Amino acid sequence: MNKTVRLLLANTVLIAAGAAAMASASAAEVIVVAPSAPPVERFEAAPAPRAGYVWDHGHWRWDHGRYVWVAGHWQAERVGYHWMPGHWVEHGPNYRWVPGHWA
């Protein structure tokens, strides 16, 4: 194999590796950690059932050093799946947010 072909193959491998790294970085999960427990959840009356949707109750979000309330909202239903709401989990001295997801 001559030098030009080896160089071309090496560049192709580097480009492919870079593309793979970018794809995995863009799909990386954001982990939210707060230094204190979230406040007590607010009471929100869940609206009447809505065909094709599930209700995702409100929750506290950590935002720039403080908790901010995020109101409940509808999630489009995924047939054959169950909505698992997001929640805070104690993690040592901190609290970690586990995002809502379909299971």
Stockholm file with secondary structure:
# STOCKHOLM 1.0

chainA/1-103         MNKTVRLLLANTVLIAAGAAAMASASAAEVIVVAPSAPPVERFEAAPAPRAGYVWDHGHWRWDHGRYVWVAGHWQAERVGYHWMPGHWVEHGPNYRWVPGHWA
#=GR chainA/1-103 SS CCHHHHHHHHHHHHHHHHHHHHHHHHTCCCCCEESSCCCCCCCCCCCCCCTTEEEECCEEEEETTEEEEECCEEEECCTTCCEECCEEEEETTEEEEECCEEC
#=GC SS_cons         CCHHHHHHHHHHHHHHHHHHHHHHHHTCCCCCEESSCCCCCCCCCCCCCCTTEEEECCEEEEETTEEEEECCEEEECCTTCCEECCEEEEETTEEEEECCEEC
//
